[in-house]
Amino acid sequence: MASKQKSTKQEFIPGSLSESSDIFDFPFMTDETTIDFLKDHGRIMFIIRGPPGTGKVSLSEMLIDQFPTATVCSADAYFENTFSTQKREREALRQSHEFCHAAVETACQSDDHPIIVKNTHMKRFELQTYLNFAAQYNYTVIMAVTLHKFKVTPEILAKSNTKGLSVEYFKRRLKQWEEVIPVCVGWFPNQEDMFHLLNELQKALDALLGDGKFCRVMNMFDKAELLMHYKARMLLYSIAACEERTDCYKLRGYYLSEKVQEDYGKCFTTTILGYLVTPSFICAVVHLNDTQKALRQKQERNKPKSDGIDSLVKSLNRLELENKSIESEENLKQHTKTTHLGDKFVSLKTTAMDKVCSDDRVINVDDCGCMLLAETGGTYHHPKEVLDSFLELMNGGADENGEIRSDQLIELEENMRAYRFPNDAWLIKPPYDLSFTTVFTGLYV
């Protein structure tokens, strides 16, 4: 079933006779290829959020129809599935959310898939426990926001809700709404393909030891020693957009744009052309097709500086964001666990990753993205830092047409080849490209 063409405008009225399938036309609800991949993924956490009266129950029921193995967790279940007769007052609500936290953690520990978390989640901090569970247990998060699908005012919600909630209640609640912006947006593979990719990287590094210059620069001549030099990231993704953590809210306009929201939660084919190796980190070189390039964040150039009162307001806003970001930066590091690259990454099932014979095409830098695979043990690279370094190296090695040609590569063992960048970096080109499925979503910290 093909995905419907849609708009992110709030065009539906809560309580209207519109079909739920027309309202919640997310790719993970309508695109069969995406649904099949997510069913087989093994580690997806849907987080449903939105003000009261915006169809969260309907959306969760639709998700269960598409994903019958789903485990649904919500604070409302505390009142529905326990002997509690308490009114929904402060203490009872606190207990209901603790109940939901415990249910989600149990589901993660049991490897349930997918997990559906359904709450209002009006403020960002209300999501943090679930995001931490997702990081701890290697779940990929897909945020399902019902608010964006409706025309919402306090008056409309007061009229449409079935619990007799007042206009004043909805005025207060809507003022509490906070957009949750990911620190990165990109294409995320499943765990099986991540393991397969890391095993393929080890083969490429083994071949690179045949380059004497590489061994001299690294002062390493043994594969085991080389693999101990790097630690592999346990969460891999190809970057479409990211910012420095203190400026992550620059992503707001990008993340909430119609194009990004249209394809959010949709599956794409990701193709790995090779590996960029530096003394401090290793990236996969990802080929981006036209659709993926259209989803890539546009880089701002020569942005004019503000002055006067506008500059003062922006400075104060920046200080506020920097103060808020200290804890978030630590959370980001918790989402970036590593392990020894020399480990054998064992898949529990046959991977769907395909090896496609490389056609010796040139590598056009404009068509490339990056996926951080490993970094020097004990170091931490922010995704923005990695992306900037990747683009600088690739552009520095390309010719005037922005291309790295096959005749610039030196021969290595196992039919692999390499390109030597001027400043101690290497591009390894295997005889085949790796192709696998990924889901377009965000890294929420």
KOLBA-773392 format. One record per residue: residue in one letter; z, y, x of N, C-alpha, C in turn. Coordinates in steps of 0.05 Angstrom, whole numbers, plus 5000, padded with zeros to 4 digits. Example, Ala and Ser with C-alpha at 12.3 -4.5 7.8 and 13.67 -1.06 7.14 Angstrom:
residues 2
A515648865264515649105246515649345264
S514249555257514349795273515750015258
end
This chain:
residues 445
M500049765017500050005000500050255018
A498250435013498050675030500150875022
S501051025041503051235035501751455018
K503351565000502351784984502352044999
Q500452224992500552485004502752644990
K504452775004506752904992507453175004
S509253304991510153565000513153555003
T514253705022517153715025518453925007
K516854064991517954274974519754154953
Q521854294945523754204925522454244898
E520954044888519254094865520253934840
F522153744843523053584821525753704810
I526153684784528553784772530453554767
P532953564777534853354772535253314742
G535253064733535553004705532953004689
S530753064703528153054689527252774685
L525052744671523952474666522052374688
S522052504710520352414733521252134742
E519251974750519851714760521151724788
S523151564792524451554818522551504841
S520451334836518551264856516751504864
D516451684845514951934851516652124867
I519252134861520952314875521552224904
F522351974906523251874933520951724945
D518751864952516351744963516451744994
F518751675005519051655034517251425044
P516251445069514551225079515950955079
F518650955084520050705084520450595056
M519450745035519550645008516750574998
T514650685011511950654999509850525018
D510350535044508350435063509050145070
E507249955063507849675067508249595096
T506549715114506849645142509549735152
T510449965144513050065152515249885141
I515049815115517149645103517349375117
D515049255123515048995136516449015164
F515749225179517049255205520049295203
L520849465185523749525182525249275173
K524049115156525348865147525848685171
D524048685190524148505213525548635237
H526348885234527449035257530048925266
G531948875248534448755255536748955258
R536149215262538249405268537549685256
I537449705229536849955216539250035199
M540050295202542150405185540950645169
F540650615143539850835126542350995119
I542251255122544451425113543451605091
I544351555067543451715044545451945041
R544452185039546152425035544852625016
G546552765002545552974984547753054965
P547553294953549553384934549853204910
P552053214895552253064871549953124852
G548952924838546852964819544052954829
T543652874855540952884867539852594871
G540852404856539452144855540151954877
K542551974889543251794911543451504902
V544551464878544751194867542051074862
S540251234851537451144846536051064872
L536451234892535151174918536350924930
S538950884929540150644940539150394926
E538850414899537850184884534950124892
M533350334897530550294905530450164933
L532250244951532350124978533149834976
I535049764958535849484955533449324945
D531849434927529449294917527549234940
Q527249424958525349384981526649215002
F529249235006530649095027532848925015
P532248695004534248544989536648455005
T536348435032538648355049540548575056
A540048815045541649055052544549025044
T546249145061549149175054549549475048
V550549525024551049805015553949875018
C554550095031557250185034557450475024
S559550525008559950794997562850844992
A563651094992566451164985566951104956
D564951134939565251074910566250794905
A565450604923566150324919569150284920
Y570550474933573550454934574650464906
F573550644889574550674862573450454844
E571050344851569850144833570749864840
N571349804865571849524874574649474883
T576449654878579349604885580949644859
F583549584861585249614838586449894836
S585250084853586250354852585750484826
T587750614815587450764790587851064795
Q587751134821588251414828585951594819
K586651844812584552044807583252114834
R580952234832579552314857580652574868
E583052554877584352784889584352744920
R585352944934585052954963585852694977
E588152584971589152344985587452104978
A586752074952585051854944582251864956
L581252104958578552134971578652075000
R580852155014581152075042581251775045
Q582651645028582851345029580151225023
S578651345005575951224998574051245022
H574251455037572451485061573351295083
E575951255086576951065105575950785097
F576050725072574950475061572050435068
C570450655066567650635072567250605102
H568750745118568550715147569050415155
A571150305144571750025150569549835142
A568349885118566249715108563749725126
V563049965136560749995153561249865180
E563649895191564249765217564149465214
T565149355193565049065188562148975186
A560449135172557649065170556249065197
C556949265213555749275240556649035257
Q559148965256560248745271558948475263
S558148465237556948225226553948215230
D552848425243549948445247548348465221
D549548585200548148615175545748795179
H543648745163541248905166539648895140
P538649125131539549395139542349465127
I543549665138545949775126545250035112
I546150065087545650315072548350455068
V548650695078551150845074550451065054
K551851065032551151255010553651425003
N553551675011555651875005554352145002
T555852344993554752614992554252725020
H556152675039555852765066554953055068
M556353235054555453515053555653645081
K557753585096558153715122557453515144
R556653615166555853455188558053265198
F560453365200562653205211563152955195
E562452955169562852725152561152485160
L559052545175557252335184558052215211
Q559752345226560152275254561051995258
T562851895242563851615246561551425243
Y559651465224557451285220555451295244
L555051535254553251575277554451435301
N557051445304558351315327558151015324
F558450905300558050615296555150535303
A553250705294550450635300549950625330
A551150805345550850805374552250565386
Q554650505377556250285388554950015384
Y553649985361552549725354549549715354
N548349915366545449925371543749925345
Y544550085326543050115301541350375303
T538850355294537150585292537550725265
V538050985265538751125241536251245228
I536051215202534051355186535551515165
M535351775166536851955147535151995122
A536351915099534951945073536252165057
V535152405058536352645046535152685018
T536752664997535752704970535352994963
L536853174975536753454969533953574972
H532553484993529953594999527853534978
K528453354960526453264940526753414913
F528653594911529153724886529254024888
K528754154865529354434861532254444852
V534054544869536954524864538154804862
T539554844840541355074836543954984823
P546055134826548555044813548255014783
E546655174770546255164742544754904734
I542654834749541154594743542854344747
L544454334768546154104773548354074752
A549454304744551654294724550554194697
K548054254692546854164667546053874667
S545253774691544053504693546153294699
N548453364711550353154719551753034695
T552652784698553852634676556852634678
K558052774697560952764700562353024690
G560753204678561953444667562853644687
L561553634711562253824733561154104727
S562554304734561954584726560054714745
V558954944736557255114753558855204778
E561355284774562955374796563355154817
Y563754914807564054684826561554654843
F559254674831556754634846556154874865
K557055114856556755344874558355294900
R560755194896562455144920561254924937
R560354714924559354484939556754544954
L554954694941552354754954552754934979
K554855104978555455265001556355105025
Q557354865019558354685041556054535055
W553654545044551454375055550754465083
E550554275102549754315129547454125136
E545254235145543054065154543953925180
V543353665181543953505205541453485221
I541353615244538953625261539353435284
P537553255289537753065312537353215338
V538453105359537953225385535253155396
C534052935386531352855393530052735369
V527452755368525752615348523752455364
G523152215356521252055370520651785357
W519451615373518651345363520351135375
F521850985359523950805367523050515363
P522950345384522350065380524749905371
N524249645364526549475358527649365385
Q529949235383531349145407529748925422
E528348755407526748545420524648665439
D523248865428521148985444522249155467
M524649275463525949425485526449235508
F527548995502528148805523525548715537
H523548665522520948575533519848785552
L520049035544518949255560520549275587
L523149245586524749255610524149025629
N523548795618522748565635520048625648
E518148745633515548815644515849025666
L517749205663518249405684519049275710
Q520749075709521648935733519248815748
K517248705734514848605747513348825761
A513149055749511749285761513149385786
L515749395785517249495808517049295831
D516949035825516548835846513948875860
A511848945845509248995857509249245874
L510749445865510849705879512149675907
L513749475910514949425937512749365958
G510349305949508149265967507049515979
D507949745969507050005980509150096001
G508250106026510050166048511250436046
K509750636036510850906033513150906013
F512850765991514950745971517550635984
C517250415999519550286012520950476032
R519350636047520450816066521951046052
V520751156031522051376017524651286004
M524551045991526850945978528850805997
N527850746021529450596041530450336029
M528550206015529149946003526749766006
F527249516013525049326019525449066003
D527549055987528248805973528348865943
K527348685926527248725897530048745885
A531848565893534548575882535848835888
E535548935913536749195920535549425903
L532849415900531549615884532549615855
L532749385843533649365815536549455812
M538149415833540949515831541049815834
H538949935844538950225847538750365820
Y537450235801537050355774538750215753
K539550365733540750245709539050305685
A538550095669536750115646538150235622
R536750415609537750525583537550305562
M539650285546539750085525538550185498
L537950445497536550555474534050695485
L531750585477529250695487527750825464
Y526351045470524751175450522751365464
S520451385452518451575462518951845449
I519152055466520052315456517752465443
A518252555419516352745405517353025407
A519953065406521153335407524053315416
C524953505432527753525439528353805451
E530853865452531754115464534254065480
E535054265496537654245509539754235487
R541954085492543954035470544954295459
T545454495476546554745466544554895448
D541954825450539954965435538654775415
C539954555408538554345392537754455365
Y539054665355538354765329535654915329
K534454945353531755035354529954825341
L530854575340529254365327529254385297
R530854555286531054565256528354615243
G526854815252524354875240522354645244
Y522354525268520554295273521354065255
Y523953985255524853745242524453765211
L524854005200524554045171521754125163
S519854135182517154205175515853985158
E513854065142512653885123511353645138
K509953695160508653475174510653275185
V512753365197514753175208516153025185
Q516953155164518353025142516452825128
E513852885127511952715115511752435129
D511952445156511752195171514452085180
Y516652215173519252125182519951855169
G520851665185521451405175519051225173
K516751315184514251155183513851015209
C512450785208511850635233509250715245
F509150705272506850765288506550555310
T504050525319503550355342504050515368
T505650415385506150545411504950385433
T503450525451502050385473503050495500
I503950315517504850385544502650345564
L501850555578499750545598500650475626
G503250535632504250485658507050595661
Y507950625686510750715691510750925712
L512151145707512551355727515251305740
V515251265766517651195781518351425800
T520751525799521851725817524451605829
P525451725851527951625862530351635843
S530151805822532451845804532051735776
F529651695767529251575741526451445738
I526151285718523551155712522851195683
C520351275678519351315651517051135646
A516651045621514150925612512251155605
V509751115612507651315605506451215578
V506851375557506051295530503551435522
H501551285512499151405501499651505473
L498951755467499351875441496551895428
N496351785404493851825389493952095375
D491852165361491652435349493852495330
T494652295314496852335295499452385309
Q499952235330502452265345502452535360
K500152615370500052885383500553105364
A499753075339500253275318503253285312
L504753075316507553065311509153165335
R507953205357509353285382510153585379
Q512453645389513453915388511754105405
K510954325394509454525409511354675427
Q510554705452512154845471511755145469
E513955305469513755595467513155705495
R511255885496510456015521510656315518
N511656445540511756735540513056855516
K515256735507516656835484517857105490
P517357315474518357585480521357595477
K522657755494525557785493526357995472
S528557945458529558135439531458335453
D531858555439533858745450535358865427
G537159055433538759185413540559005397
I540959065371542858915355541858625351
D539258585350538158315346538958135370
S538858245394539658095417542658025416
L544258225407547158175406547757955386
V546557955363546957745343546257475354
K543957455367543057205378544957105400
S546057295416547957215437550457095425
L551457225403553857125390553256845378
N550956815365550256555354550156345375
R548956415398548756225420551556135430
L553356335433556056265442557356075422
E556956125396558155945376556955665378
L554355645382553155385385554055245410
E554355395432555355275457558155165454
N559855305439562555205435562554955418
K560754945398560554715381559354475396
S557854525417556154315429557754155450
I560054245458561454105479562053815471
E563153775447563753515438561153355433
S559053485422556553355417555253245442
E555553395464554353305489555753045498
E558353025494559752775500558752545482
N558252615456557252415438554552315446
L552852505456550252425465550352225488
K552252275506552552085529553351815519
Q555051805498555851545487553551395474
H551451545466549151425454547151335475
T547751365501545851305522547051105542
K547950885531549050665547546950555566
T547850465589546050335609547150075618
T545449915630546249655642544549615667
H545249425684543749385708540849305702
L538949435715536149375710535549095720
G537048995739536548725749537348505730
D538648575707539348365688536848255675
K536948005666534847885651535347945621
F533548095609533848185582532747965563
V534447835548533647595533533147675504
S530747615494530147655466530947415450
L531947455426532747235409530447115394
K528247255393525847145379523347235394
T521147125387518647195400517847485393
T517347635414516647915409513847945398
A513548165383510848225372509248405390
M510348455414508948625433506448495443
D504248645443501648545451500948645479
K499748475495498548565520495548605516
V494748845519491848915515490648975542
C488448845548487148885574486449175579
S487349285601486849565607483849605612
D482749825601479849865603479150055625
D481050095644480550265667479950555660
R480750635636480250915628481951105645
V481151345646482751545660485251595643
I487351695656489751775641489652075638
N489352155613489252445607492152535600
V493152725616495952805614496552915586
D494553045574495053165547495452955526
D494552705532494852485513497252315518
C499052405536501252245545503952355536
G505752165529508552235525510152055543
C512852085542514551925560516851795545
M517651575556519951415546521751355570
L524151465571525951415593526851125592
L526450975614527250695615529750655632
A529950795654532150745673532750995689
E535151005701535851225718537751125739
T538051275760539851195782542651145772
G543850925781546550855772548451085776
G550051145755552051355757551051625750
T548451655744547451915737546751915707
Y546352155696545652185668543552405666
H541352345653539152535649538952595619
H539052855612538552935585535652905579
P534952815554532052775548530253015553
K531253255549529653485554529053515583
E530953455600530553465629528453265638
V528653025626526752805633523952885624
L523652985599521053065589519853285606
D521353485613520353705630519453605657
S521053425670520353315696517853145694
F517752985673515452815669512852975667
L512853175651510453345647509653495673
E511753585687511153735712509853545733
L510953295735509753105754506953025746
M506552965721503952865712501853085715
N502553335707500753555710500153615739
G502153585756501753635785499953435798
G499753195787498052985799495252975786
A494953115764492353105750490353295763
D487753235758485653415769485253655750
E483153805755482754055739482153995709
N481453745704481053665676483453545663
G485753545678488153425667488153125667
E486653005686486252715686487152595712
I488252355710488752185734486851955732
R484951945750482651755749483351485762
S482051275753482551015764481850985793
D479951155803479151135831481151265850
Q483251385838485351505854487651305859
L487451075847489650875849489350695873
I491550615885491550425907492150145895
E491149935909491549665900494349565907
L495549425888498149285893497748985887
E499948835890499848555882499748515852
E499048275843499048205815497048375799
N494948465812492848635799493948905789
M496248985799497349245792496349445812
R496349695804495449915821497450145818
A497250335836499150555836497850815845
Y498851035834498051305843500451435856
R499951545880502151685894501951985888
F504052085875504252365871505152505897
P504552755901505152895926508152915932
N509852905911512652955916514352715909
D513752495923515452245921515752145893
A513652095880513651965853511151785852
W511351565837509151375835508551305806
L505951285800505151185774504050895778
I505350705766504550425767502750365743
K500450255748498550195727498149885727
P499349745707498849455705496049405696
P495149145698492349085689492149075658
Y494349115644494349105615496049335604
D495449415580497149605565498949445547
L501349545541503149415523503149565496
S502749415475502549545448504649415430
F506149585415508249485397508749695376
T510349615356510849795333513449945337
T513550195329515950355330516250515304
V518650615299519150775276519751065284
F518551255270518851535276521451645263
T523451705279525951795268527451965289
G529952025284531452205301533752065316
L534552185338537052095352539252285343
Y541052195327543152355316545752305332
V546952515341549452485357551752635344
end
